[in-house]
Amino acid sequence: MNHRGVQFAALMLVAWCVMAITHEVGHLIGGWLGGARLQAFDLAPWRLPYSVHQPDPYPLLTLWSGPLLGVAIPWLACWLIRRDWCWLIADFCLIANGSYLALSWPSKDPLLDSRRMLDAGTHPIWIVCFCLGTIGLGYVRFRKDCVEFFLSDRDDRDSGVAGHSS
């Protein structure tokens, strides 16, 4: 694997951690804002992070805060950091949050977000809209980020530039 491939693999590892942590922190913030009592949580990205709120007077706030803040926090960070590698991570978070809801829905697992959202009263169209929007935009943006990431390596070699700092 070339140097750029190693960098990309490292960025994907960071992107996974950022996605998992910001998504679950979103649930924690939503639960806190809604007055839910936090019973247990785990933010370790190498396991499936989780949080348990009971009682939760506003479960939809708690549940939707995960994917919404899981997208918003990385994007906000990118507006502040203003680096190409950061957008690659944020756009991964965009597509991953939508994909998670889309893929967890058919599993009917009662502990995953889609099933819990439906059980708490979310109309299915809202999950569909969120998934289509995040996966659609995420795919277009993430693909562009990947192409630029790998082409920048070729451009740097062709021009004799040692590094790329955008």
N, C-alpha and C positions, 0 to 999 in steps of 0.2 A: 504494500500500500504506500502510495506516495505521501509526501508531507502534507499536501492539501487534503488528502483523504483522511489522514490522522486528525487534522484540525477539524474537519467536518464531523467525524465521529465524536470528538470531544465536545463540539458544540451541540450535537444531538443529545449527548448525555446531560449536559447542562440544561438544554431545552426541556428534557423530560423532567428533571428536578424542579425547574422553575414552574412548569405547567402543573405538576402534582402538588407542589407546595402552595402556589397562588390559588389554585382551585379550592383546596381544603381550607386555606386561610379565609377565602371568601365565605365558606360555610360558617366558619367561626365568627367572622364579623357580622354576617347576617343574623346568626343566632343571638349574638350579644345585643345587636340593635333591636331585635324583636323581643328581648326579655326572656329568651330561652335559658334553661339551666343546662350547662355543659356537664355531662356525666363522664365522658371519656373522649380522648382523641389521640391520634398518632399522625405525625407529619412526615414520617420516614418515607422518602420517595422510592426506596428499593422494595417496599411493600405497598399495598394499596392503601394510601392514607385514608383516614376516616375520622368522623366526629359524631358523637352521639349526644343529642340534646333532648332532655326530658325533664319537665314538660316543655313543650315548644308552642307558645301561643300563636305564632305566625310561621308555621312550617314552610309555607311558600316563599317567604322572605329568606329563611335559612337555606332552603334548597336552591333557589334561583341565584342567590348570592355567590355560590360556588362557581358555576360556569361564567356568570357575568363578570365577576371580579377576576376570575381566572384568565379572562381575555383583557379586561381593562387595565389591570395592574401592569402586566408586561408591556402593553402599548404605551401607557403613561411613562413607564421607565424609558422606553425608546425615544419618546419625545424629549426627554431630559438628557439622555446619554448621546443620542444622535450618531450612532455607529451602525454600519451595515450588518455586522454580526449580531447586533442586538435585535434588529428587525427580523433576522432569520429566526431567532428564538421566539420573538413575539408572534410571528406568523405561524410558527409551529404550534404555539399555545392556542391560537385561533382555530386552526384545523383540528387540533387534538380535543379541545373542549366540545366542539360540535360532533366529532366522531365518537367520543365517549358516550354522549347522550344517545346518538343514533344506534350505536352498537349495544348499549346496555338495555335499550327498550325491548328488543325481541327476546332477550334472555329471560325476562320476567323475574329476574332475581329481586327479591323484596328489599335488599339492602342497597341496591344501586340507584342512582339519582333518578333516572327516567321513571322507573316503577313508583318510587316514592313521590315524585312530582304528580303523576297521574292519580295516585291514591289520595294525595292532599288536595286535589281539585283542579289541577292544571288541565286545560282543554288540550287535547293532542295537537291541535293546529299550532299552538305556541311552541311546542317542542319541535315540530316539523319546520316551522319558520326559523327558529334558532339554528337548527341543524343545517338547513339549506343555506342560510346566510353565512354561517361561520365556515362550513365546509367549502362552499362555493368561493367565497372571498379568500379563505385560507389557502385553498388549492392554488388559485391564480397567483397570490402573493408569494406563497412558499416556493412554488416552482420558479418564479422570477428570481427570488432570493438565491435559490440553489444554483441556477444558471449563472447569475452574476458572481456568486462565490467561486465557482470553479473556473469561469472565464477570467476572473481577475488574476488568478494564478498564472494562466497562460499569457495574459497581457503583461504581467510583471516580468515573466521570463523573457518574452519577446523584446521588451524595452530595456532589459538589463536591470530593472529595479529589484532590490533585495526583498523588500517587504511592502505590504499594502496596508495603509493606515486609515481607511475611510470608515 
